[in-house]
Amino acid sequence: MDGMTYLTVAYLGMIAGIAIWTWTVVNRSRTIEARLTAVESSMGIIASEADSISKEQEN
C-alpha cells in the first residue's frame, strides 16, 4: 500500500471512529436524560424545582 493511501485510510478510519464514539456518547446521554426525567416524574418533581430540592438535601 502506498504511503499516501495508507495515511488516507488511517485518517478516514480515525474520523469514522470518532464519529461512532460521538454517536454512542450522545445516544447514551439521551438515554440517561430520559431515565432521569422518568424518575423525576414518578417522584413528582418538577424540573424547575430539581435544583432547590438538591440544595435542601445538601444542608
N, C-alpha and C positions, 0 to 999 in steps of 0.2 A: 504494500500500500504506500502510495506516495506520501511524503511528509505533510503536504498541504491538505490532502484528502483526509489523512489521519486527524489532523488538527480540526478540520471542519466537522468530522464525525464526532470528535470529542466535545466540541463546543455545543453541537446540537444535542448530544446526549446530556450534557450538563444543563442546558436550558430545559429540556424535557424533564429531567429530574427535579429541577427547581419548580417547574410548573405543577408536577404531580404532588410534590411536598406542599406547595402553597394551597392547592385544591383540598388536600387532606386536612390541613390546619383550619381552613375556612369552614369546611364541612363539619369538622369536629366542634368548632366554635358555635356554629348554628345549632348543633345537637345539644350542646351544653346549655345554650341560651333557652332553647325550647323546654328542656327539663327544668331549668331554674324557674321559668315562667309558670310551668305546671305546678311546681312545689309552692310557689308564692300564691297562686290562685287557690290551691287546695287548703292553704293555711289562712286564706282571707286577707292576704297582704296586698295592698295597692302599691304599685311600683314607685309612686311618688313618696310613699311613706317608708319605703325599704331602708333608706339611709338613716332616718330618725330612729327606726327600730334597732338598727345595728349600733347606733351611738348609745342608746339606752342600755343595751346589753353589755357594752364595754364598761359602763360606770358601775 
